[in-house]
Amino acid sequence: MPVRALAHRPLTTEAVAELVELPAVPPVPDDSDAVDEEVERRGWVWEDGLVCESFRTAHGHVLCTDVVSPFGCPEARTFLVFGEVYPVYPHDEDMANASWLYGLVDRWREQPGWIGSRPSTAEECEAVLARAARVVTEHLGAAPERTAPSAESLVTGPPLTHRVWRTATHALVLGPAPDNGPYGYLTHLQLSSTPLDCGPELPPAEDEDGLAAWIADHIDW
C-alpha cells in the first residue's frame, strides 16, 4: 500500500536506554522549575510544534508523556516518536489533496537528523520499524515476545508490525500508533513504555483479538 509521506530519525541504543531507564531515575517533582532544570541538564527542549506539550530529547526524537515529570515516575506513560507517516486512506479520498497534512509531515522531516520521502511505501515504513527493532533487541538482549500486524481499528493506513517486549515492570511496544492530531489521520512510529498494569496479562500468541486489545491499552492515552 502506498504512503503519501514518511519522516523518521533512526533509533539508537542510547535513545532506547534513556527511555527504558526513565521510570527508575531519581525522581523529579511535578514542579515546572525542577522539570525545566532536568530538561536542560539532559540537553532536552520543550516541544509543542510537533506534538503538544512534549519534549525533544538530546537524541532528536520526540517524547510524549501523560505526566508533568516523567523522570523517576513508574506510573508515567511515555511514547518515544521516531517516525511520522501520512498514509493513504482509501475510504476517504476527500483527504487526497490535503496539502496541509504534507506540511505537518514536512515539519517533522525538517528537524535536525530527520530524513523523509514523498511518496513512500508501507515496505519503507516496515524497514524503519525493523531497524528500530534490532536496536531495541540489542539493548534488551532479547527478541520481542510477540510480533503482530497492527489492527485496522487502531491506526490509519497499512497494517504495520507491532513488536512487544516486557521488563519486570513495563511493556515496551514498537510500532505504529495514533498521532491524535488532525482527524487522527497521521500515524506515529514510536516506542512506547507503559506500566504493565495498563492492561491485563499478555494474551497467548494465538489470541489475535486479545493481543490487539492489549497493545491498544499500552500505546495510547
N, C-alpha and C positions, 0 to 999 in steps of 0.2 A: 504494500500500500504506500502511495507517495506521502510525503510530508512536505508542507509548504516551506518551513524554515526550521533550522536547528542551530542552537548556540550552546557551547559547552566549554568547560575548563576541566582538564583531567584531574582525577583524584590522585593523591599521593598517600603513602603510608603515614606521613607526618600529619596530614589532614585527618585521616581516619583515626589515628591515635588520639588526636586532640578531642575529637567528638566523643570517642568511647570513654575517655578519661574525665569528661566534664562533670558527671554526677558525683565523682569521688574526690575532686579537688577541694582545697579549703573553701568553705562556703563564703560567699559574698552576700551581704544582706540586700533586701529589696529596697535599696536607697539609691537614688539617682546619682549622687556624688560617688558613692562606693562603686557602683557599676561603671560609671564613667572612668574611674581610676583603673579598674581591672581591664576594661576595654582598651584603654591607652597602653597599659602595661603589656598586653598581648599583641599590640600592633593591629588591633581590630578598629573598625569605624562603624558608626551607626549607618544604617542603610534604609532609606524609605522611598527611593526611586524605583526599586525593582520589586520588593515585597515590603508592605507597610510594617514599620516598627520591627525591623530585623537588623542583623549585623552582617558586615562583610569582613570575613576573617583575614588574617595575615596571609593565608594561602590563596585568597582571591575568590573563595566560594561564599555563598550567602547562607547564613544560619538563621532559621526561623525558630521561635520558641513561644510557648504559651505562658511564660512567666517573665517577670521583670528581670530577674537574675538567674540564668541557667547554671551559674558557677556553684558547684557543690550542692546541687538540688536534685536528689534522686527522683523526685516526683515530676520533674520537668519533661515535657515532650519536645524534642529538638529534631529539626529536619535540616540536613546539610544539602543545599541545592547546588548541583554541579552541571546542570543542563536545563535548557528550556526549549520546548517543542511547540510549533504551531502546526497541528495535524490537519489533514484533510478530513472533513466530516461529511460523508456522502449524504446524510439525511438532512443537511441544512445548507443547500447550495447558495442561499442568500448571503452566507458569510464568505463566499469565494473571492469577493473583491474587497474584503475588509482590510484595506491597506494600513489602517491604523494598528492592526494586530501585527503586521510586519514590523512596524515601528517599535512595538513593545519588545519583540524578539531582538531587534537590532540594538536596543538599549542594553540587553544582556551581552550581546556579541561585542559591543564597544568597551566592555570592562577590560582592564588590563589582564592579559593572559588568556582571554576567552577567544575562541575561534567559532566560525559559523559557516553554514552553507545554505543556499537558497536556489532551487529547491533541494530537498534532501529525500531520504528514504527511511522506511522502517528498519531496513538492514543496517543503515549507518547508525541509527539510534541504538540498535541492539549491539553494535560493535562498541559504542561508547559504554554501554552498561557492562559488557563482557570485560572490557579493560578495567573498569572500576571494580568488578567482582574479583578479579585477580589481585587487586591491591588490598581489598578487604580480607581475602583469604590469606594473603601474605602476612598481614598484620595479626590476624587472629590465630593463624596456624591451623585453620580448619576450613574445609569446604562448606558451603551452605547446607543446612539441614533440609531445606525444601526449595524447590525451583518450580515455578508455575507461571503460565501466561496470565497477564492482567485481566481481570473481569471487565466486561464491557460496561457494566454499571458503575465502575469506579473511576475511569478516566476516559477522556475523549481520544479518538484516534485508533491507530493499530494496536493490537494486543502485544505488549512488550513484556519481557520477562521480569518477574519478581523473584528475588532470592532472599532467603531468611536464614539468619544466624541468631543464636541466643547466647548471652553471657549469663552469669548467675542471677542477674537482676534485670537485665534489659533485653528487649528484642531489637535486632538490627535488621532492617528491611531495605534492600536496594532495589530500585525500580521506579516506574512512573507513579506520579501522584497528582491529585488535582492542584492546579495553580490557585484556585479560589479567587482569580482575578476576573476580568471582564467575561461575564456569562460562563465562567468556569471553562473557557474554551482552550486556553493554553494548558500545557502539561509540564510539570517539573520532572526532571530526572534527579532523584535525591537518594540520600542515605538517611533513613530515619532511625533515631534512637529513642525508644519509648519504654516506660516501665512494663514489665511482663504482665502486671495486673491490669493493664489497659484492656485485656481480653482474656478469654478462657485459655486453658491449656492448649498448646499447639495441636491441631487435629491430625489424625493419621493422613498419610500421603494420599490414600485413595478417596478421602473425603474432600472433593474439589470445592464444593459449595462452602463447607466449613472452613477450609483454608482461605478462600476468598474473603469470607466474613472476618476471619482473624486478621488477615493482612489489612483490611479496611479499618479495623479498630486501631491498628498500630501506625498508620501512615497519614492520618488526617486529624484535624482538631476534634 
